[in-house]
């Protein structure tokens, strides 16, 4: 069971790292970033950052309320 857990966790760590490398590091011809990153204009607008932080904050609160509080306090 322990090796199965590792086989599940390792891809969850590797895939976001891979995604960030492909999106931000020019690796021509694998990814053509000559014109820039398609996500770059989003991060230049402060309102989009505020919306993203608010949505992630709401998501985090919902996760804590629905998963972690019952898990730690043994809700019925």
HTML snippet that shows the backbone in 3Dmol.js (N, CA, C, O; Angstrom):
<script src="https://3Dmol.org/build/3Dmol-min.js"></script>
<div id="view" style="width:600px;height:400px;position:relative"></div>
<script>
const pdb = `
ATOM      1  N   UNK A   1       0.830  -1.196   0.000  1.00  0.00           N
ATOM      2  CA  UNK A   1       0.000   0.000   0.000  1.00  0.00           C
ATOM      3  C   UNK A   1       0.866   1.248   0.000  1.00  0.00           C
ATOM      4  O   UNK A   1       0.500   2.264  -0.591  1.00  0.00           O
ATOM      5  N   UNK A   2       2.001   1.174   0.655  1.00  0.00           N
ATOM      6  CA  UNK A   2       2.867   2.336   0.730  1.00  0.00           C
ATOM      7  C   UNK A   2       3.410   2.712  -0.648  1.00  0.00           C
ATOM      8  O   UNK A   2       3.455   3.895  -0.987  1.00  0.00           O
ATOM      9  N   UNK A   3       3.821   1.733  -1.440  1.00  0.00           N
ATOM     10  CA  UNK A   3       4.334   2.037  -2.778  1.00  0.00           C
ATOM     11  C   UNK A   3       3.224   2.553  -3.691  1.00  0.00           C
ATOM     12  O   UNK A   3       3.481   3.365  -4.580  1.00  0.00           O
ATOM     13  N   UNK A   4       1.998   2.089  -3.478  1.00  0.00           N
ATOM     14  CA  UNK A   4       0.874   2.594  -4.274  1.00  0.00           C
ATOM     15  C   UNK A   4       0.631   4.062  -3.966  1.00  0.00           C
ATOM     16  O   UNK A   4       0.336   4.841  -4.872  1.00  0.00           O
ATOM     17  N   UNK A   5       0.750   4.449  -2.710  1.00  0.00           N
ATOM     18  CA  UNK A   5       0.584   5.851  -2.340  1.00  0.00           C
ATOM     19  C   UNK A   5       1.653   6.731  -2.966  1.00  0.00           C
ATOM     20  O   UNK A   5       1.374   7.847  -3.403  1.00  0.00           O
ATOM     21  N   UNK A   6       2.866   6.226  -3.008  1.00  0.00           N
ATOM     22  CA  UNK A   6       3.963   6.985  -3.625  1.00  0.00           C
ATOM     23  C   UNK A   6       3.720   7.128  -5.120  1.00  0.00           C
ATOM     24  O   UNK A   6       3.969   8.188  -5.694  1.00  0.00           O
ATOM     25  N   UNK A   7       3.232   6.057  -5.754  1.00  0.00           N
ATOM     26  CA  UNK A   7       2.957   6.130  -7.193  1.00  0.00           C
ATOM     27  C   UNK A   7       1.841   7.114  -7.516  1.00  0.00           C
ATOM     28  O   UNK A   7       1.758   7.605  -8.642  1.00  0.00           O
ATOM     29  N   UNK A   8       1.001   7.401  -6.565  1.00  0.00           N
ATOM     30  CA  UNK A   8      -0.075   8.372  -6.779  1.00  0.00           C
ATOM     31  C   UNK A   8       0.417   9.787  -6.500  1.00  0.00           C
ATOM     32  O   UNK A   8       0.034  10.717  -7.211  1.00  0.00           O
ATOM     33  N   UNK A   9       1.242   9.968  -5.500  1.00  0.00           N
ATOM     34  CA  UNK A   9       1.682  11.303  -5.093  1.00  0.00           C
ATOM     35  C   UNK A   9       2.740  11.868  -6.039  1.00  0.00           C
ATOM     36  O   UNK A   9       2.704  13.057  -6.355  1.00  0.00           O
ATOM     37  N   UNK A  10       3.665  11.053  -6.489  1.00  0.00           N
ATOM     38  CA  UNK A  10       4.758  11.537  -7.343  1.00  0.00           C
ATOM     39  C   UNK A  10       4.240  12.227  -8.611  1.00  0.00           C
ATOM     40  O   UNK A  10       4.714  13.322  -8.913  1.00  0.00           O
ATOM     41  N   UNK A  11       3.301  11.656  -9.368  1.00  0.00           N
ATOM     42  CA  UNK A  11       2.804  12.392 -10.539  1.00  0.00           C
ATOM     43  C   UNK A  11       2.121  13.706 -10.183  1.00  0.00           C
ATOM     44  O   UNK A  11       2.170  14.658 -10.962  1.00  0.00           O
ATOM     45  N   UNK A  12       1.486  13.770  -9.020  1.00  0.00           N
ATOM     46  CA  UNK A  12       0.836  15.006  -8.594  1.00  0.00           C
ATOM     47  C   UNK A  12       1.858  16.102  -8.323  1.00  0.00           C
ATOM     48  O   UNK A  12       1.524  17.285  -8.403  1.00  0.00           O
ATOM     49  N   UNK A  13       3.061  15.743  -8.014  1.00  0.00           N
ATOM     50  CA  UNK A  13       4.138  16.712  -7.808  1.00  0.00           C
ATOM     51  C   UNK A  13       4.812  17.046  -9.133  1.00  0.00           C
ATOM     52  O   UNK A  13       5.124  18.207  -9.397  1.00  0.00           O
ATOM     53  N   UNK A  14       5.038  16.039  -9.962  1.00  0.00           N
ATOM     54  CA  UNK A  14       5.765  16.231 -11.220  1.00  0.00           C
ATOM     55  C   UNK A  14       4.950  17.017 -12.239  1.00  0.00           C
ATOM     56  O   UNK A  14       5.503  17.886 -12.915  1.00  0.00           O
ATOM     57  N   UNK A  15       3.652  16.741 -12.373  1.00  0.00           N
ATOM     58  CA  UNK A  15       2.853  17.392 -13.411  1.00  0.00           C
ATOM     59  C   UNK A  15       2.760  18.915 -13.266  1.00  0.00           C
ATOM     60  O   UNK A  15       2.901  19.608 -14.274  1.00  0.00           O
ATOM     61  N   UNK A  16       2.532  19.473 -12.071  1.00  0.00           N
ATOM     62  CA  UNK A  16       2.533  20.938 -11.989  1.00  0.00           C
ATOM     63  C   UNK A  16       3.906  21.555 -12.286  1.00  0.00           C
ATOM     64  O   UNK A  16       3.992  22.641 -12.860  1.00  0.00           O
ATOM     65  N   UNK A  17       4.967  20.863 -11.896  1.00  0.00           N
ATOM     66  CA  UNK A  17       6.311  21.362 -12.215  1.00  0.00           C
ATOM     67  C   UNK A  17       6.521  21.358 -13.721  1.00  0.00           C
ATOM     68  O   UNK A  17       7.017  22.335 -14.283  1.00  0.00           O
ATOM     69  N   UNK A  18       6.146  20.263 -14.379  1.00  0.00           N
ATOM     70  CA  UNK A  18       6.244  20.170 -15.834  1.00  0.00           C
ATOM     71  C   UNK A  18       5.438  21.285 -16.505  1.00  0.00           C
ATOM     72  O   UNK A  18       5.925  21.936 -17.429  1.00  0.00           O
ATOM     73  N   UNK A  19       4.216  21.501 -16.041  1.00  0.00           N
ATOM     74  CA  UNK A  19       3.366  22.530 -16.623  1.00  0.00           C
ATOM     75  C   UNK A  19       4.012  23.909 -16.509  1.00  0.00           C
ATOM     76  O   UNK A  19       4.005  24.678 -17.471  1.00  0.00           O
ATOM     77  N   UNK A  20       4.561  24.223 -15.360  1.00  0.00           N
ATOM     78  CA  UNK A  20       5.195  25.530 -15.183  1.00  0.00           C
ATOM     79  C   UNK A  20       6.422  25.683 -16.075  1.00  0.00           C
ATOM     80  O   UNK A  20       6.653  26.757 -16.629  1.00  0.00           O
ATOM     81  N   UNK A  21       7.203  24.629 -16.217  1.00  0.00           N
ATOM     82  CA  UNK A  21       8.381  24.697 -17.083  1.00  0.00           C
ATOM     83  C   UNK A  21       7.964  24.931 -18.525  1.00  0.00           C
ATOM     84  O   UNK A  21       8.544  25.780 -19.203  1.00  0.00           O
ATOM     85  N   UNK A  22       6.970  24.194 -19.006  1.00  0.00           N
ATOM     86  CA  UNK A  22       6.527  24.335 -20.390  1.00  0.00           C
ATOM     87  C   UNK A  22       5.911  25.708 -20.644  1.00  0.00           C
ATOM     88  O   UNK A  22       6.044  26.245 -21.743  1.00  0.00           O
ATOM     89  N   UNK A  23       5.241  26.282 -19.649  1.00  0.00           N
ATOM     90  CA  UNK A  23       4.598  27.576 -19.834  1.00  0.00           C
ATOM     91  C   UNK A  23       5.554  28.762 -19.723  1.00  0.00           C
ATOM     92  O   UNK A  23       5.298  29.801 -20.332  1.00  0.00           O
ATOM     93  N   UNK A  24       6.639  28.644 -18.972  1.00  0.00           N
ATOM     94  CA  UNK A  24       7.479  29.803 -18.687  1.00  0.00           C
ATOM     95  C   UNK A  24       8.907  29.718 -19.217  1.00  0.00           C
ATOM     96  O   UNK A  24       9.571  30.748 -19.338  1.00  0.00           O
ATOM     97  N   UNK A  25       9.394  28.535 -19.534  1.00  0.00           N
ATOM     98  CA  UNK A  25      10.777  28.388 -20.003  1.00  0.00           C
ATOM     99  C   UNK A  25      10.758  28.097 -21.501  1.00  0.00           C
ATOM    100  O   UNK A  25      10.141  27.121 -21.930  1.00  0.00           O
ATOM    101  N   UNK A  26      11.431  28.938 -22.310  1.00  0.00           N
ATOM    102  CA  UNK A  26      11.440  28.684 -23.747  1.00  0.00           C
ATOM    103  C   UNK A  26      12.258  27.435 -24.085  1.00  0.00           C
ATOM    104  O   UNK A  26      13.466  27.393 -23.852  1.00  0.00           O
ATOM    105  N   UNK A  27      11.602  26.442 -24.625  1.00  0.00           N
ATOM    106  CA  UNK A  27      12.242  25.181 -25.004  1.00  0.00           C
ATOM    107  C   UNK A  27      11.982  24.913 -26.486  1.00  0.00           C
ATOM    108  O   UNK A  27      11.427  23.878 -26.853  1.00  0.00           O
ATOM    109  N   UNK A  28      12.388  25.853 -27.321  1.00  0.00           N
ATOM    110  CA  UNK A  28      12.129  25.741 -28.757  1.00  0.00           C
ATOM    111  C   UNK A  28      12.797  24.490 -29.298  1.00  0.00           C
ATOM    112  O   UNK A  28      13.940  24.225 -28.924  1.00  0.00           O
ATOM    113  N   UNK A  29      12.170  23.719 -30.139  1.00  0.00           N
ATOM    114  CA  UNK A  29      10.874  23.823 -30.785  1.00  0.00           C
ATOM    115  C   UNK A  29       9.729  23.165 -30.019  1.00  0.00           C
ATOM    116  O   UNK A  29       8.605  23.105 -30.517  1.00  0.00           O
ATOM    117  N   UNK A  30      10.000  22.678 -28.828  1.00  0.00           N
ATOM    118  CA  UNK A  30       8.960  22.008 -28.040  1.00  0.00           C
ATOM    119  C   UNK A  30       7.814  22.966 -27.729  1.00  0.00           C
ATOM    120  O   UNK A  30       6.642  22.635 -27.910  1.00  0.00           O
ATOM    121  N   UNK A  31       8.171  24.152 -27.259  1.00  0.00           N
ATOM    122  CA  UNK A  31       7.166  25.187 -27.021  1.00  0.00           C
ATOM    123  C   UNK A  31       7.726  26.483 -27.573  1.00  0.00           C
ATOM    124  O   UNK A  31       8.854  26.857 -27.251  1.00  0.00           O
ATOM    125  N   UNK A  32       6.966  27.163 -28.386  1.00  0.00           N
ATOM    126  CA  UNK A  32       7.429  28.403 -28.991  1.00  0.00           C
ATOM    127  C   UNK A  32       6.921  29.577 -28.166  1.00  0.00           C
ATOM    128  O   UNK A  32       5.766  29.983 -28.290  1.00  0.00           O
ATOM    129  N   UNK A  33       7.788  30.114 -27.330  1.00  0.00           N
ATOM    130  CA  UNK A  33       7.414  31.253 -26.490  1.00  0.00           C
ATOM    131  C   UNK A  33       7.984  32.556 -27.034  1.00  0.00           C
ATOM    132  O   UNK A  33       8.155  33.522 -26.290  1.00  0.00           O
ATOM    133  N   UNK A  34       8.276  32.583 -28.332  1.00  0.00           N
ATOM    134  CA  UNK A  34       8.843  33.793 -28.934  1.00  0.00           C
ATOM    135  C   UNK A  34       7.897  34.981 -28.790  1.00  0.00           C
ATOM    136  O   UNK A  34       8.343  36.114 -28.609  1.00  0.00           O
ATOM    137  N   UNK A  35       6.592  34.726 -28.870  1.00  0.00           N
ATOM    138  CA  UNK A  35       5.607  35.803 -28.736  1.00  0.00           C
ATOM    139  C   UNK A  35       5.193  36.021 -27.293  1.00  0.00           C
ATOM    140  O   UNK A  35       4.338  36.865 -27.025  1.00  0.00           O
ATOM    141  N   UNK A  36       5.765  35.293 -26.367  1.00  0.00           N
ATOM    142  CA  UNK A  36       5.415  35.436 -24.963  1.00  0.00           C
ATOM    143  C   UNK A  36       4.470  34.342 -24.513  1.00  0.00           C
ATOM    144  O   UNK A  36       4.010  33.522 -25.307  1.00  0.00           O
ATOM    145  N   UNK A  37       4.198  34.348 -23.249  1.00  0.00           N
ATOM    146  CA  UNK A  37       3.315  33.368 -22.636  1.00  0.00           C
ATOM    147  C   UNK A  37       1.873  33.822 -22.787  1.00  0.00           C
ATOM    148  O   UNK A  37       1.576  35.004 -22.610  1.00  0.00           O
ATOM    149  N   UNK A  38       0.975  32.905 -23.109  1.00  0.00           N
ATOM    150  CA  UNK A  38      -0.429  33.279 -23.300  1.00  0.00           C
ATOM    151  C   UNK A  38      -1.094  33.710 -22.001  1.00  0.00           C
ATOM    152  O   UNK A  38      -2.116  34.395 -22.033  1.00  0.00           O
ATOM    153  N   UNK A  39      -0.530  33.317 -20.848  1.00  0.00           N
ATOM    154  CA  UNK A  39      -1.099  33.690 -19.563  1.00  0.00           C
ATOM    155  C   UNK A  39      -0.530  35.017 -19.041  1.00  0.00           C
ATOM    156  O   UNK A  39      -1.063  35.585 -18.087  1.00  0.00           O
ATOM    157  N   UNK A  40       0.500  35.488 -19.633  1.00  0.00           N
ATOM    158  CA  UNK A  40       1.177  36.686 -19.140  1.00  0.00           C
ATOM    159  C   UNK A  40       0.275  37.923 -19.057  1.00  0.00           C
ATOM    160  O   UNK A  40       0.368  38.653 -18.070  1.00  0.00           O
ATOM    161  N   UNK A  41      -0.590  38.196 -20.037  1.00  0.00           N
ATOM    162  CA  UNK A  41      -1.451  39.388 -19.914  1.00  0.00           C
ATOM    163  C   UNK A  41      -2.388  39.334 -18.708  1.00  0.00           C
ATOM    164  O   UNK A  41      -2.756  40.378 -18.169  1.00  0.00           O
ATOM    165  N   UNK A  42      -2.780  38.134 -18.278  1.00  0.00           N
ATOM    166  CA  UNK A  42      -3.670  38.029 -17.126  1.00  0.00           C
ATOM    167  C   UNK A  42      -3.012  38.555 -15.857  1.00  0.00           C
ATOM    168  O   UNK A  42      -3.676  39.180 -15.030  1.00  0.00           O
ATOM    169  N   UNK A  43      -1.713  38.309 -15.696  1.00  0.00           N
ATOM    170  CA  UNK A  43      -1.026  38.677 -14.456  1.00  0.00           C
ATOM    171  C   UNK A  43      -0.584  40.132 -14.452  1.00  0.00           C
ATOM    172  O   UNK A  43      -0.054  40.613 -13.450  1.00  0.00           O
ATOM    173  N   UNK A  44      -0.794  40.839 -15.557  1.00  0.00           N
ATOM    174  CA  UNK A  44      -0.457  42.257 -15.591  1.00  0.00           C
ATOM    175  C   UNK A  44      -1.630  43.120 -15.128  1.00  0.00           C
ATOM    176  O   UNK A  44      -1.483  44.328 -14.944  1.00  0.00           O
ATOM    177  N   UNK A  45      -2.767  42.510 -14.945  1.00  0.00           N
ATOM    178  CA  UNK A  45      -3.948  43.248 -14.486  1.00  0.00           C
ATOM    179  C   UNK A  45      -4.197  42.907 -13.023  1.00  0.00           C
ATOM    180  O   UNK A  45      -4.417  41.747 -12.676  1.00  0.00           O
ATOM    181  N   UNK A  46      -4.163  43.918 -12.176  1.00  0.00           N
ATOM    182  CA  UNK A  46      -4.296  43.694 -10.743  1.00  0.00           C
ATOM    183  C   UNK A  46      -5.667  43.144 -10.377  1.00  0.00           C
ATOM    184  O   UNK A  46      -5.783  42.380  -9.418  1.00  0.00           O
ATOM    185  N   UNK A  47      -6.708  43.514 -11.118  1.00  0.00           N
ATOM    186  CA  UNK A  47      -8.048  43.021 -10.793  1.00  0.00           C
ATOM    187  C   UNK A  47      -8.144  41.521 -10.999  1.00  0.00           C
ATOM    188  O   UNK A  47      -8.852  40.841 -10.256  1.00  0.00           O
ATOM    189  N   UNK A  48      -7.431  40.981 -12.017  1.00  0.00           N
ATOM    190  CA  UNK A  48      -7.482  39.532 -12.236  1.00  0.00           C
ATOM    191  C   UNK A  48      -6.784  38.784 -11.104  1.00  0.00           C
ATOM    192  O   UNK A  48      -7.202  37.688 -10.733  1.00  0.00           O
ATOM    193  N   UNK A  49      -5.733  39.366 -10.560  1.00  0.00           N
ATOM    194  CA  UNK A  49      -5.064  38.756  -9.409  1.00  0.00           C
ATOM    195  C   UNK A  49      -5.969  38.755  -8.186  1.00  0.00           C
ATOM    196  O   UNK A  49      -6.024  37.773  -7.445  1.00  0.00           O
ATOM    197  N   UNK A  50      -6.669  39.844  -7.981  1.00  0.00           N
ATOM    198  CA  UNK A  50      -7.567  39.916  -6.833  1.00  0.00           C
ATOM    199  C   UNK A  50      -8.708  38.910  -6.952  1.00  0.00           C
ATOM    200  O   UNK A  50      -9.087  38.283  -5.963  1.00  0.00           O
ATOM    201  N   UNK A  51      -9.253  38.753  -8.149  1.00  0.00           N
ATOM    202  CA  UNK A  51     -10.315  37.767  -8.366  1.00  0.00           C
ATOM    203  C   UNK A  51      -9.781  36.362  -8.116  1.00  0.00           C
ATOM    204  O   UNK A  51     -10.444  35.551  -7.469  1.00  0.00           O
ATOM    205  N   UNK A  52      -8.592  36.070  -8.624  1.00  0.00           N
ATOM    206  CA  UNK A  52      -8.004  34.745  -8.433  1.00  0.00           C
ATOM    207  C   UNK A  52      -7.763  34.459  -6.955  1.00  0.00           C
ATOM    208  O   UNK A  52      -8.058  33.360  -6.485  1.00  0.00           O
ATOM    209  N   UNK A  53      -7.235  35.425  -6.222  1.00  0.00           N
ATOM    210  CA  UNK A  53      -6.985  35.235  -4.792  1.00  0.00           C
ATOM    211  C   UNK A  53      -8.306  35.032  -4.046  1.00  0.00           C
ATOM    212  O   UNK A  53      -8.386  34.191  -3.151  1.00  0.00           O
ATOM    213  N   UNK A  54      -9.329  35.785  -4.405  1.00  0.00           N
ATOM    214  CA  UNK A  54     -10.638  35.636  -3.747  1.00  0.00           C
ATOM    215  C   UNK A  54     -11.239  34.264  -4.023  1.00  0.00           C
ATOM    216  O   UNK A  54     -11.770  33.626  -3.114  1.00  0.00           O
ATOM    217  N   UNK A  55     -11.160  33.808  -5.268  1.00  0.00           N
ATOM    218  CA  UNK A  55     -11.720  32.505  -5.605  1.00  0.00           C
ATOM    219  C   UNK A  55     -10.953  31.368  -4.925  1.00  0.00           C
ATOM    220  O   UNK A  55     -11.559  30.418  -4.429  1.00  0.00           O
ATOM    221  N   UNK A  56      -9.626  31.466  -4.903  1.00  0.00           N
ATOM    222  CA  UNK A  56      -8.841  30.442  -4.204  1.00  0.00           C
ATOM    223  C   UNK A  56      -9.085  30.490  -2.704  1.00  0.00           C
ATOM    224  O   UNK A  56      -9.079  29.452  -2.043  1.00  0.00           O
ATOM    225  N   UNK A  57      -9.297  31.666  -2.167  1.00  0.00           N
ATOM    226  CA  UNK A  57      -9.619  31.786  -0.743  1.00  0.00           C
ATOM    227  C   UNK A  57     -10.945  31.122  -0.414  1.00  0.00           C
ATOM    228  O   UNK A  57     -11.055  30.408   0.582  1.00  0.00           O
ATOM    229  N   UNK A  58     -11.954  31.356  -1.251  1.00  0.00           N
ATOM    230  CA  UNK A  58     -13.256  30.718  -1.048  1.00  0.00           C
ATOM    231  C   UNK A  58     -13.125  29.208  -1.172  1.00  0.00           C
ATOM    232  O   UNK A  58     -13.682  28.465  -0.363  1.00  0.00           O
ATOM    233  N   UNK A  59     -12.398  28.756  -2.169  1.00  0.00           N
ATOM    234  CA  UNK A  59     -12.184  27.318  -2.358  1.00  0.00           C
ATOM    235  C   UNK A  59     -11.493  26.703  -1.147  1.00  0.00           C
ATOM    236  O   UNK A  59     -11.865  25.617  -0.703  1.00  0.00           O
ATOM    237  N   UNK A  60     -10.486  27.393  -0.611  1.00  0.00           N
ATOM    238  CA  UNK A  60      -9.763  26.900   0.558  1.00  0.00           C
ATOM    239  C   UNK A  60     -10.685  26.798   1.769  1.00  0.00           C
ATOM    240  O   UNK A  60     -10.660  25.795   2.482  1.00  0.00           O
ATOM    241  N   UNK A  61     -11.490  27.817   2.006  1.00  0.00           N
ATOM    242  CA  UNK A  61     -12.417  27.795   3.149  1.00  0.00           C
ATOM    243  C   UNK A  61     -13.416  26.644   3.001  1.00  0.00           C
ATOM    244  O   UNK A  61     -13.718  25.960   3.979  1.00  0.00           O
ATOM    245  N   UNK A  62     -13.925  26.428   1.801  1.00  0.00           N
ATOM    246  CA  UNK A  62     -14.851  25.320   1.582  1.00  0.00           C
ATOM    247  C   UNK A  62     -14.180  23.971   1.818  1.00  0.00           C
ATOM    248  O   UNK A  62     -14.792  23.067   2.388  1.00  0.00           O
ATOM    249  N   UNK A  63     -12.942  23.827   1.392  1.00  0.00           N
ATOM    250  CA  UNK A  63     -12.216  22.580   1.616  1.00  0.00           C
ATOM    251  C   UNK A  63     -12.012  22.321   3.105  1.00  0.00           C
ATOM    252  O   UNK A  63     -12.212  21.204   3.581  1.00  0.00           O
ATOM    253  N   UNK A  64     -11.616  23.350   3.829  1.00  0.00           N
ATOM    254  CA  UNK A  64     -11.412  23.195   5.273  1.00  0.00           C
ATOM    255  C   UNK A  64     -12.730  22.832   5.953  1.00  0.00           C
ATOM    256  O   UNK A  64     -12.769  21.920   6.779  1.00  0.00           O
ATOM    257  N   UNK A  65     -13.804  23.536   5.615  1.00  0.00           N
ATOM    258  CA  UNK A  65     -15.091  23.302   6.263  1.00  0.00           C
ATOM    259  C   UNK A  65     -15.667  21.927   5.938  1.00  0.00           C
ATOM    260  O   UNK A  65     -16.240  21.273   6.809  1.00  0.00           O
ATOM    261  N   UNK A  66     -15.519  21.487   4.695  1.00  0.00           N
ATOM    262  CA  UNK A  66     -16.152  20.236   4.281  1.00  0.00           C
ATOM    263  C   UNK A  66     -15.298  18.993   4.486  1.00  0.00           C
ATOM    264  O   UNK A  66     -15.837  17.896   4.633  1.00  0.00           O
ATOM    265  N   UNK A  67     -13.969  19.144   4.500  1.00  0.00           N
ATOM    266  CA  UNK A  67     -13.105  17.972   4.614  1.00  0.00           C
ATOM    267  C   UNK A  67     -12.338  17.922   5.923  1.00  0.00           C
ATOM    268  O   UNK A  67     -12.370  16.908   6.621  1.00  0.00           O
ATOM    269  N   UNK A  68     -11.655  18.996   6.262  1.00  0.00           N
ATOM    270  CA  UNK A  68     -10.704  18.920   7.363  1.00  0.00           C
ATOM    271  C   UNK A  68     -11.346  19.044   8.734  1.00  0.00           C
ATOM    272  O   UNK A  68     -10.914  18.370   9.669  1.00  0.00           O
ATOM    273  N   UNK A  69     -12.358  19.879   8.886  1.00  0.00           N
ATOM    274  CA  UNK A  69     -13.026  19.974  10.182  1.00  0.00           C
ATOM    275  C   UNK A  69     -13.690  18.650  10.543  1.00  0.00           C
ATOM    276  O   UNK A  69     -13.493  18.174  11.661  1.00  0.00           O
ATOM    277  N   UNK A  70     -14.471  18.028   9.651  1.00  0.00           N
ATOM    278  CA  UNK A  70     -15.024  16.715   9.990  1.00  0.00           C
ATOM    279  C   UNK A  70     -13.947  15.649  10.210  1.00  0.00           C
ATOM    280  O   UNK A  70     -14.106  14.765  11.053  1.00  0.00           O
ATOM    281  N   UNK A  71     -12.877  15.732   9.469  1.00  0.00           N
ATOM    282  CA  UNK A  71     -11.804  14.740   9.599  1.00  0.00           C
ATOM    283  C   UNK A  71     -11.142  14.834  10.981  1.00  0.00           C
ATOM    284  O   UNK A  71     -10.941  13.815  11.641  1.00  0.00           O
ATOM    285  N   UNK A  72     -10.810  16.026  11.408  1.00  0.00           N
ATOM    286  CA  UNK A  72     -10.116  16.194  12.683  1.00  0.00           C
ATOM    287  C   UNK A  72     -11.044  16.093  13.883  1.00  0.00           C
ATOM    288  O   UNK A  72     -10.620  15.630  14.942  1.00  0.00           O
ATOM    289  N   UNK A  73     -12.284  16.510  13.751  1.00  0.00           N
ATOM    290  CA  UNK A  73     -13.202  16.515  14.891  1.00  0.00           C
ATOM    291  C   UNK A  73     -14.239  15.406  14.831  1.00  0.00           C
ATOM    292  O   UNK A  73     -15.194  15.408  15.607  1.00  0.00           O
ATOM    293  N   UNK A  74     -14.062  14.458  13.917  1.00  0.00           N
ATOM    294  CA  UNK A  74     -14.903  13.256  13.815  1.00  0.00           C
ATOM    295  C   UNK A  74     -16.392  13.577  13.791  1.00  0.00           C
ATOM    296  O   UNK A  74     -17.157  13.134  14.648  1.00  0.00           O
ATOM    297  N   UNK A  75     -16.775  14.340  12.808  1.00  0.00           N
ATOM    298  CA  UNK A  75     -18.193  14.683  12.649  1.00  0.00           C
ATOM    299  C   UNK A  75     -18.968  13.454  12.202  1.00  0.00           C
ATOM    300  O   UNK A  75     -18.424  12.563  11.550  1.00  0.00           O
ATOM    301  N   UNK A  76     -20.237  13.419  12.560  1.00  0.00           N
ATOM    302  CA  UNK A  76     -21.064  12.270  12.155  1.00  0.00           C
ATOM    303  C   UNK A  76     -21.666  12.490  10.785  1.00  0.00           C
ATOM    304  O   UNK A  76     -22.389  11.630  10.284  1.00  0.00           O
TER     305      UNK A  76
END
`;
const viewer = $3Dmol.createViewer("view");
viewer.addModel(pdb, "pdb");
viewer.setStyle({}, {cartoon: {color: "spectrum"}});
viewer.zoomTo();
viewer.render();
</script>
